[in-house]
């Protein structure tokens, strides 16, 4: 089961980064997950593994426009923390794992 005390602030951080960088639709999705987690953290798993976060064009992880390189790096690090939380909770999400591998590669190589 997800740790509510870590998950909700993390989701709020991701939503704030998305909102402040011009991605209101993706921010709204993540904010909705935070609300679900506040009510019932066990009900949030389907939303966490969804293509809305880890899918292709238009998904949360795929947004590319940020106000600065540092904001984009903060965003990716937050998503990587989310994947780590999911792993710790035993949530299997191939899309999240694939996206995490790509983001880790980008961050390590200095592309981002």
Secondary structure, DSSP 8 states (H G I E B T S, - for coil): ---HHHHHHHHHHHHHHHHHTT-HHHHHHHHHHHHHHHH-GGG-HHHHSSHHHHSSTTSTTT----SSHHHHHHHHHHHHHHHHHHHHTT---HHHHHHHHHHHHHHHHT--
